[in-house]
Amino acid sequence: MEKRESSTDPRIEIFWSRYSDVLKLFRIPERSIPWYRRHIEFFIADHPNTRLKEHSIATVDAWLSSLGRNPHVNEWQFRQKVDSLRLLFCHCLKLPWAKQIEWDHWLSGAKALGKDHPTVARSYEMIEKAVKDPKNRLGKKFPDIYRKYMISMRIADYSPNTEKSYLAWINRFLVFHSEKHPCDCGEIELASFLEHLAINRKVSGATQGLALNALVFCHPPA
């Protein structure tokens, strides 16, 4: 990674601090945060006469399209660049037009990927379809929490098996607590559920740990 020039403008550091907070909110791994910032710096450098808030769907699409044709940018790098812009414009700057960009298309790689490629199969459009699945208690009862939970899982790059496992534990937790709102659950509810697994279901310590990880990921401690 190239060394960045330091800035003496406090407004710039405030901006990067805000962006970093957004990345942490969406559970971007600590090791990836410098790269997300670097992607934004490259975007800014490629548009020297345009302020970030002056951009549009056209300029973002054009930049991503150009990157997609670059043979030196592999698929995971491309998706990371897309995600860095999505979090910047949609969640840091919160520009209304940014939500109209077809992020799902770009996150699929914008390359010749097969229909069964895991990136396509796990696109963000699939989250909306899963909300309507009657077996998906979290999505059916608390769709907004489900969307945020799954987006966090995708951004953190968990495997499909981990996604399914975590969601299964969340659904079991909801059944155990009569579909109580996850935000209303605390240590007492977590402890009673884990006790139920250990005593009544005879679940191993390792499996209890997996269940706890799923629950904490859904509702991390303050």
C-alpha positions, 0 to 999 in steps of 0.5 A, a space after each residue: 500500500 502506498 504511503 498517504 500524504 498527511 493532511 493538516 486540514 482538520 475537516 479532512 480528518 473528521 471526514 475520515 473518522 466518520 467514514 471509519 465509524 461507518 465501516 466499524 458499524 458495518 463490521 468491516 474487518 480492522 485489517 480491511 479498513 485502510 484498504 477501504 479508505 484507499 479505494 475512496 482516495 483513488 476515486 477522489 484522485 480520479 475526479 480532482 475537480 468534483 467534490 464528493 457531494 457533487 457526484 451522481 449515479 452517472 459518475 459512480 457507474 462510469 468509474 465502476 464500469 471502467 474498473 470492471 474492464 481492468 484485467 488487473 483488478 480481480 473480483 474480490 478487489 472489485 467488490 471491495 471497491 464497490 462496497 467502499 463507495 456504497 458505504 461512503 455515499 449511502 451511509 456516510 454522506 447519506 446522499 439520496 441518489 446513492 440508493 438508486 445505484 444498482 449496488 447488487 449488480 456491481 457487488 456481483 462483480 460486474 463480470 462474466 460470473 455464472 448464475 451459480 457463482 457464490 457472489 451472485 447467489 448471495 447478492 443483496 437481492 436474495 436478502 429481500 426474497 428471504 424476508 418472505 420465507 415462512 421458515 425465516 422467523 427473524 425475517 418474517 417477524 423483524 424484517 429490518 433487523 434481518 436485513 441489517 443482520 444479513 448485510 453485516 454478515 455479507 460485508 464481514 464475508 462469512 461463509 454461506 454455511 456460517 450464515 445458515 448456522 447463525 440464522 438457524 440459532 437466531 430462529 431457535 432463540 426466537 422460538 424459545 423466547 416466544 418471538 420476543 424482539 431481539 433488542 429487548 433481550 439481554 444477558 438474562 435471555 441469553 443465559 436462559 437460552 444457553 442453559 436450555 441448550 446445555 441442560 435440556 438439549 445436551 448441547 456441547 460446549 463448542 455448539 453453545 459457543 457457536 450459538 452465543 456467537 450468532 446471538 452476539 453478532 445479531 445484538 452486540 453488547 453496548 
